[in-house]
Amino acid sequence: MHILIIGAAGMVGRKLAGRLAVDGQLGGKGVDVLTLADMVEAEAPAGFTGEVRKVALDISKPGEVEKLVAARPDVIFHLAAIVSGEAEADFEKGYAINLDGTRFLFEAIRLESAREPYKPRVVFSSSIAVFGAPFPEKIGDEFFTTPLTSYGTQKAMGELLLADYSRRGFFDGIGIRLPTICIRPGKPNKAASGFFSNILREPLAGQEAVLPVGEDVRHWHASPRSAVGFLLHAATMDLERLGWRRNLSMPGLSATVGEQIEALRRVAGDKAVKLIRHEPDPFIMKIVAGWSRDFDTSRAESLGFTAEKNFDEIIRVHVEDELGGKLPTYS
């Protein structure tokens, strides 16, 4: 089996590749070739015994993504995106990558399948940003996709394209709306949601963190471990169960910033919490005000998708996966 990950240098892409290397298979079939594509050369996962192809390219440039599709991968994970804050700040870049890049990929598959029969599984990482306020108490899959950011608009367009290309039989696609992934390892990125991870990751490493919003802000979360689980399940499940409604919201955990902080206190103690510094940021606060807060994901759960049930669990996943199971010694 040949698997292509577009956006392989990103956090979720790296973790997905690492999991595939450990498992050595997907859906009971051995993984022989792993193609890792991104703007920069991605790192090969440790322990993978098959062939690794590393490709650096810009999917927003016409003719580039065809090079990836010409190899006819069996499963394509499309994770590449300009994240929320950056897509809002750089309008042209957001549309070039998030919309044009997605359209070029889908078109490349269509043209390849027209040349000779070819129907890969395409897993598209969408976002809960496709929804916009005002919200019901819990957002179901039937709620309007009326995003209030450029990023959300671009993801909603990708969802429509994926559903139509799947309906026409060009590929077998599924779009999964990821919650905000928390706790993200590594350094902060340009996502407006980055502070949700920062206020936990930095204190867990014994460092200060800045909180730009109030503690009453509520949002929808899942861990990186759950995100990889969503992708693997989407790549192997029977998509006939979805019908032509090919996009769905993933399970997660609704929590306020204050509840996050209290979970941090329970896991790491008061000294960790004292490392959080409150500095209101009007730009971030305005973006966050239009975000969704809670979801009814019974459809996804009935299809076998699962996530954490409380923030203590999300924090412990981070400690296990990123800190070797050990907390810092606070002075």
C-alpha positions, 0 to 999 in steps of 0.5 A: 500500500502507498500512502501520501501525506500532504502537510507531512511536516506539520505536527499532526502529519508528523504524528500520523507518519510516526503512527503508520511507521509503528503499525506498519499497516493500515486497515490490515494492509502493509504500508510499502511506500510512504510519501511525505509532502510539504513546503519543506522536506519532512522528516522520515519517521523512525522505524519505518521499514518501507520506502520513504519519498520526501517531496518539497512542493507548493500545492498552490502552484499549478502543476505541482500536486500532479507529481504526487498523484501520478504515483497513484497512492492508495490513500491520500491524507490532505492535512496541508493548510494555512492556519486560522490567524495567518489565513486571516492576516494574509488573505491571498496566502490563505486562499492560495493554499487552503482553497486553490491547493485543495482544488488542484489536488482534487482536479489532479485525482480526477484527471488521473482517474480519467486517464486510467481507472483510479479511485483513492481514499481521500481524507481531508482535515477540515475544521470546526471553523466552518461554523459561525455564531450565533450558535445553538447550545450544541452544534450538530452536523446539520447546523449551517456552515456560515463561517466568520473567518477566511480560514473557516470559509476556505475549509467549508469550500473544501468540504463542498468540493470533496462531497461533489468529487466523491459523488461524481466517483472521482475518489472516495472522500471523507472530511473530518472537522477537527476540534482545536488540537490541544496540547500541541507539542513544539513551538507556538504557531500562528493559529489564533487558537494557539494559546489553548495549548500554550497555557498548558504546554509551557507551564508543564515544561516549567516556563511562563505562558501568556493568556490573551483571553478571559477564563470564561472562554469555552471551546472544543478540544481533542488531543494530538493522539485523538487526531491521529486516531480520527485520521486512521479511522477515516482512512479505513471505515466503510464510507457507504455508511456516510451516504453523500454527507461526507463531512462530519464533526469529530468528537471532543471535549467542551471546556472553558479556559478556567477548566483547563487551568484547574485541570493543570492545577490537579495534574501539576499543582499551583506552581504550574498555574502561577506561570500563566500571565494574563495579557488581553489581546483584542485581535485574538479575543475578536476571533475567538468570540466567533468560534463554536463552543460545544458539539453534538457528535453522536453521528461520528461516535456512532461511526466509531470515532472517539476522543478524550472525556476530560481535560485531565486526560488530555494533559496526561496524554501530553505528559506521556507522549511528549514529556516521557511521563515526567513533570518538571521540578518547579522551583 
